[in-house]
Amino acid sequence: MTSLIPSRGRHVAVIGLGAAGLVAARELRREGHTVIAFEREKHVGGLWMYTDRVELDSLSVDPDRTVVHSSVYESLRTNLPRECMGYSDFPFVTRSDDGDPRRYPDHREVLKYLQDFAKEFKIDEMVRFETEVLCVEPTEKDSRRWRVQFKSSSGVSGEETFDAVVVCNGHYTEPRIAHIPGIDSWPGKQFHSHNYRIPDQFKDQVVIVIGGQASGNDISSDIASMAKEVHISAKGVTSESYSGYNNLRLHPPIYRAREDGSVVFKNGKVVFADAIVHCTGYKYHFPFLKTNGYVTVEDNRVGPLYKHVFPPALAPGISFIGLPFMGLQFFMFEIQSKWVASVLSGRAKLPSEGKMMEEAIAFYAKLEDLGIPKRYTHFLTDPQGNPMLGTFKPEDEVVISQSDYFNWIAEQCGCASIEPWRERLYNVAIKKVFFGGDSYRDRWDADQLIEEVYREFAKLKS
Ligand code: FAD
């Protein structure tokens, strides 16, 4: 069904105005398309719009629950230096004197950056705020055009037909929960990190945190400031002690939970706990998308997709921005958006549906051969096609797998690829996350590189 879009502006819907949707709307308009962006909240910013509201269902498993979008917790700071987080032509530098000037600022500063971006590029003009998209489906008359049904917060429903729909609804709201044998009879309280904001409720408690990635580490240290004990259970754990905290312990995965309140780890250790916090990530979720099975989500693989963006059978009418995780997110949103905009205008060409499908199937077969589960499909791979699973050691030259992906996209749409300084800065930053210990955000030692970055930023202004 790949339609050859004649080279002219198309009528395009963007769903969601977080960091992905903001830059998608800008790039689509820059390319000459008319854009209507739908955002169910009152403001732009997406997950960076902090709220102390959480969902009543602390594990967020009830499909009928009232969804709170953001998963940001009160103490959250960026896990990348601001200089490598921004869009290519709108550096994330300190803008106002009442902001957070730190290299790793707090979530409010990121929201302010996104709001400044929206103001600078007049994105609001394209947005229908407080309007939720309820259904996206091909029109009866022409399956290459898309009907978008939506409802405003004041209850007004509507529908509109578009040439294309760009999906930017985010993927950090629908939790993935760890499976724990015996959990149904375990008497303690369970939470998903999506519903974690501040540590107060864990005062003097014994808490188990499942998951040792960015949120797991942040939230464990946060809770350790108030709890009696915190026990992190993660894969690949070798030592038990956690530097810097005498009430924080490391454990391998959980073997089972028991009705006496105890939790047994795979090394046989037993802890009687009051609470379990699942810092176990999120699911991709597109409740509005009706594609007659052309796009499915299977063990967190959205597919089949060509290069994490276009479903071969529906391209270019449907596209996804922001699916790959772990990496230079904002830069990726921007370059993916440039590609989608240029394909829709006809400036860039897609292979045939058959070719795109062939490539997607070959990529999935490669992951299978490598024994990589579907849920890592959207981890960007290294040049050999092996996903970057954080398997590098401090002395390794981190292979920036995403650069190959960015370079490839840049070639398709004739735009600039990743700047060498951004690649090097990310290289320094990603190692700090994995090997820099708890206070990595406040120990910066690459000043020369930063000076070079600000010289590059100065050139943007000249
Ligand atoms: P979101 O920000 O989730 O935005 C999606 C938008 O779509 C929301 O505004 C939502 O209201 C809207 N929406 C959803 N469904 C509908 C609908 N049906 N109709 C209308 N609107 C809809 N990345 C970094 O680069 N640096 C970091 O330090 C960093 N820290 C992170 C910390 C946490 C806790 C999390 C969860 C993620 C972090 N990320 C970080 C990654 C994050 O993906 C990106 O930073 C980015 O902000 C995500 O933007 P997005 O637009 O894809 O999604």
Boltz pocket constraint, residues with backbone or C-beta under 6 A from the ligand:
constraints:
  - pocket:
      binder: B
      contacts: [[A, 15], [A, 16], [A, 17], [A, 18], [A, 19], [A, 20], [A, 21], [A, 38], [A, 39], [A, 40], [A, 41], [A, 43], [A, 44], [A, 45], [A, 46], [A, 47], [A, 48], [A, 69], [A, 71], [A, 72], [A, 73], [A, 76], [A, 77], [A, 78], [A, 79], [A, 80], [A, 85], [A, 131], [A, 132], [A, 133], [A, 134], [A, 168], [A, 169], [A, 170], [A, 171], [A, 172], [A, 215], [A, 288], [A, 321], [A, 322], [A, 327], [A, 328], [A, 329], [A, 330]]
      max_distance: 6.0
